Amino acid sequence: HVWRHTRRGDKYVTVIIDLTPISQATGPARLLDMVPGRSKQVFKQWLAARPKAWRDGIEVVAMDGFSGFKTAAAEELPDAAEVMDPFHVVKLAGDALDEVRRRVQQETTGHRGRAADPLYRARRTLHTGTSLLTTKQQARIVRLFADDNLTEVEVTWSVYQDIVAAYRAEDRSEGKRLLQEVIDTLASGLPPGLIELKRLGRTLKRRAADVLAFFTRSGTSNGPTEAINGRLEHLRGSALGFRNLTHYIARCLLESGGFRTVLHSYLR
C-alpha cells in the first residue's frame, strides 16, 4: 500500500489483514497491522516476531503474485496453505492480453492505439467475459479476429477467457480441472511469437499449487484486502495526506482494524 507520494518516489507499507471473521462468517475482515516497506524480509520479520502459538494457529495465507510474500510465508508458516487469489490470477492474464494487444498494434500500424483503431476500440470488450458480451460486442469481436494479423491477440484472448470461465464454474472441482488444463497447455510448449503467453505460463506453472488451492479453500481471496485498501486510500485522501507514518498507522487501525496490546505496543 502506498501511504505517501513524494518527489523522490512512493513510500510503501506492507498491509496484513485478518480474514478470520470472513471465514467464520462473524463479520468483515479487519486490518491487523501495517509494516514499513514491501519485501520478503519485511513480512518474514513481522511473522517471526509473533508468538509461535499464534503462528501455529494460521491455516491459510491469501496473497497476490509477489514471490517475496510466498517465500516468507513458506519459511515462517510451513503448515499454512498458501492461496493466490483469483483477482490477481485474472489480472496477470489480463495484463498479458493488454501487452500483446499493444505489441501487435505497434507492429501492424507503426503507432500506438488511436481512437479509430479496431484493437484500441476493442480494448475493454476484450476484457469482458464471453457470457456477458452483448450482441454488438460479439459482432465486434468476430470482425476483429477476422484479420489474420491479429492471431496472437486472439489466442491470448482465448486463454484469458478460459481462465475467467474456470473461476466462474459453479462446481469447484470442475473449475479446478479447467484451470489445470489451461496451466498444462501453457506449460507444454507454445508456438513461437506468443511472448506474453509464455511469460504467463511460466508464472502459472511456478505458482500452480497456490493458484489451484483456491478451489479447495472456499471463500479464500484477497477481496477483503482490496476492500480495506480502498478504505485506506479514502482515509489518506480525506486527510490530504500524512507525513508521520506512526500517526498514519494509528489512524488506519482505528478506521479498519483495532488496537491489540501485543501487536501495537509501540503506538501506546
C-alpha positions in Angstrom: 0.0 0.0 0.0 1.3 3.5 -0.9 0.9 5.6 2.1 2.7 8.7 0.8 3.7 10.1 -2.6 6.9 12.2 -2.7 9.1 13.7 -5.4 11.7 11.1 -4.6 9.3 8.2 -5.0 6.4 6.5 -3.3 6.5 5.3 0.3 5.2 1.8 0.8 3.9 -0.3 3.7 3.0 -4.0 3.8 -0.6 -4.4 4.9 -1.6 -7.6 6.9 -5.3 -8.4 7.0 -7.1 -10.8 9.4 -9.6 -12.9 7.3 -10.9 -14.9 10.3 -14.2 -13.0 10.6 -14.8 -13.8 6.9 -14.1 -17.5 7.2 -16.2 -17.8 10.3 -19.0 -15.5 9.0 -18.9 -13.3 12.0 -18.2 -10.0 10.3 -15.9 -8.2 7.9 -12.1 -8.6 7.7 -10.0 -6.3 9.8 -6.7 -4.6 9.4 -4.2 -6.5 11.6 -1.1 -4.4 11.2 1.0 -2.3 8.8 4.7 -2.6 8.4 7.1 -0.1 6.7 8.5 -1.3 3.4 7.5 -4.1 0.9 9.8 -7.1 0.7 10.1 -10.7 1.7 12.3 -9.6 4.7 9.7 -7.2 6.0 6.9 -9.8 6.0 9.2 -12.5 7.3 10.4 -10.4 10.2 6.9 -9.5 11.2 5.8 -13.1 11.2 9.0 -14.2 13.2 8.2 -11.6 15.8 4.8 -13.2 16.5 4.4 -15.9 19.2 4.8 -19.5 17.9 1.4 -20.4 19.2 -0.1 -17.6 17.2 1.7 -18.6 14.0 0.7 -22.2 14.5 -3.0 -21.1 14.5 -2.8 -19.7 11.0 -4.4 -22.1 8.5 -4.5 -20.1 5.2 -2.5 -17.2 3.7 -4.1 -15.4 0.8 -1.7 -13.3 -1.2 -1.1 -11.7 -4.6 1.6 -12.8 -7.1 4.6 -11.3 -5.3 7.0 -14.1 -4.7 8.6 -12.5 -1.7 5.3 -12.9 0.4 5.1 -16.5 -0.7 8.7 -17.3 0.3 8.3 -15.6 3.7 5.0 -17.4 4.4 6.6 -20.8 3.4 9.5 -20.2 5.8 7.6 -18.9 8.8 4.3 -20.7 8.3 5.2 -24.1 6.9 1.8 -25.7 7.8 -0.4 -22.9 6.4 -2.0 -23.3 2.9 -0.9 -20.5 0.5 -3.6 -19.3 -1.9 -3.0 -16.9 -4.8 -6.4 -15.3 -5.1 -8.4 -15.2 -8.4 -8.3 -11.4 -8.8 -4.6 -11.4 -9.3 -4.5 -14.5 -11.5 -7.1 -13.0 -13.8 -5.2 -9.7 -13.7 -2.0 -11.5 -14.8 -3.9 -12.9 -17.7 -5.4 -9.5 -18.5 -2.0 -7.9 -18.4 -0.7 -10.4 -20.9 -3.7 -9.6 -23.1 -3.0 -5.9 -22.9 0.6 -6.4 -23.7 0.1 -8.5 -26.8 -2.6 -6.1 -28.0 -0.2 -3.1 -27.7 2.7 -5.0 -29.3 0.6 -6.2 -32.3 -0.9 -2.7 -32.6 2.6 -1.2 -32.9 3.8 -4.0 -35.3 0.7 -3.7 -37.7 0.2 0.1 -37.7 3.5 1.5 -36.6 2.0 3.6 -33.9 0.2 3.4 -30.5 -3.5 2.8 -30.3 -5.7 5.6 -31.6 -9.5 6.2 -31.3 -10.2 4.8 -34.8 -8.0 1.7 -34.5 -10.0 -1.5 -34.1 -7.7 -3.0 -31.5 -7.8 0.1 -29.4 -11.6 0.4 -29.7 -12.0 -3.2 -28.5 -9.6 -2.9 -25.5 -12.4 -3.0 -22.9 -14.6 -5.5 -24.8 -11.6 -8.0 -24.8 -11.7 -8.0 -21.0 -15.4 -8.8 -20.8 -16.3 -12.4 -20.2 -17.9 -14.1 -23.2 -21.1 -14.8 -21.2 -21.5 -11.1 -20.6 -20.9 -9.9 -24.1 -23.8 -8.1 -25.8 -24.7 -8.9 -29.4 -22.9 -5.7 -30.6 -19.8 -6.7 -28.7 -19.9 -10.2 -30.0 -20.0 -8.9 -33.6 -17.1 -6.5 -32.8 -15.0 -9.5 -31.6 -15.8 -11.5 -34.8 -14.9 -8.6 -37.1 -11.7 -8.0 -35.1 -10.4 -11.6 -35.3 -11.3 -11.9 -39.0 -7.9 -10.2 -39.5 -5.2 -12.8 -39.7 -2.6 -10.3 -38.4 -4.3 -10.5 -35.0 -3.9 -14.2 -34.4 -1.6 -13.7 -31.4 -4.2 -11.4 -29.8 -7.0 -14.0 -30.5 -5.0 -16.8 -28.9 -4.2 -14.8 -25.8 -7.8 -13.6 -25.5 -9.0 -17.2 -25.7 -6.7 -18.2 -22.8 -7.9 -15.2 -20.8 -11.5 -16.3 -21.3 -10.7 -19.9 -20.3 -9.2 -18.7 -17.0 -12.3 -16.5 -16.3 -14.6 -19.4 -17.2 -12.7 -21.7 -14.8 -13.3 -19.3 -11.9 -16.9 -18.9 -12.8 -17.7 -22.6 -12.9 -20.4 -23.5 -10.5 -18.7 -26.7 -9.5 -15.4 -26.0 -7.8 -13.9 -29.4 -8.9 -14.8 -28.6 -12.5 -13.3 -25.1 -12.2 -10.1 -26.6 -10.8 -9.9 -29.1 -13.7 -10.5 -26.4 -16.3 -7.7 -24.2 -14.8 -5.4 -27.1 -14.5 -5.9 -27.7 -18.2 -5.0 -24.1 -19.0 -1.8 -24.3 -16.9 -0.8 -27.7 -18.6 -1.5 -26.3 -22.0 0.7 -23.2 -21.4 3.4 -25.3 -19.9 3.5 -27.9 -22.7 5.0 -25.5 -25.2 3.6 -22.7 -27.3 4.2 -21.7 -30.9 6.9 -19.0 -31.5 5.8 -15.4 -31.1 3.5 -15.8 -28.2 5.9 -14.0 -25.8 3.3 -12.8 -23.4 1.5 -16.1 -23.1 4.9 -17.9 -22.4 5.6 -15.5 -19.6 2.1 -16.1 -18.2 2.6 -19.8 -18.5 5.9 -19.8 -16.6 4.2 -17.8 -13.7 1.2 -20.1 -13.5 3.3 -23.2 -13.6 5.6 -21.9 -10.8 2.6 -20.9 -8.7 0.2 -23.7 -9.8 -0.2 -25.1 -6.2 -1.2 -21.7 -4.9 -3.5 -20.9 -7.8 -5.3 -24.2 -7.6 -5.6 -24.1 -3.8 -8.4 -21.6 -4.2 -10.7 -24.3 -5.3 -10.2 -26.4 -2.1 -10.2 -23.4 0.2 -13.7 -22.0 -0.2 -14.0 -18.2 0.3 -10.3 -17.5 0.5 -9.3 -14.5 -1.6 -7.7 -11.1 -1.4 -11.1 -9.4 -2.0 -11.3 -8.2 1.7 -7.7 -6.9 1.4 -8.6 -4.9 -1.7 -11.7 -3.5 0.1 -9.7 -2.4 3.1 -7.1 -0.9 0.8 -9.8 1.2 -0.7 -10.8 2.5 2.7 -7.2 3.4 3.4 -7.0 5.3 0.1 -10.1 7.2 1.1 -8.7 8.0 4.6 -5.4 9.3 3.1 -7.3 11.4 0.6 -9.7 12.9 3.1 -6.8 13.8 5.4 -5.0 15.4 2.4 -2.0 13.1 3.1 0.1 12.2 6.1 3.7 12.9 6.9 4.2 10.8 10.0 3.9 7.0 9.5 3.1 6.2 13.1 0.2 8.6 13.0 -1.0 7.1 9.7 -0.8 3.5 11.0 -2.8 4.6 14.1 -5.5 6.2 12.1 -5.7 3.3 9.7 -6.1 0.8 12.6 -8.9 3.0 14.1 -10.5 3.1 10.7 -10.2 -0.5 9.5 -8.9 -2.7 12.4 -8.4 -2.3 16.1 -5.5 -2.0 18.5 -4.1 -5.1 20.1 -1.8 -4.6 23.1 0.8 -7.2 22.0 0.8 -6.2 18.3 0.7 -2.5 18.6 2.5 -1.7 21.9 4.8 0.8 20.1 1.8 3.0 19.4 0.8 3.4 23.1 
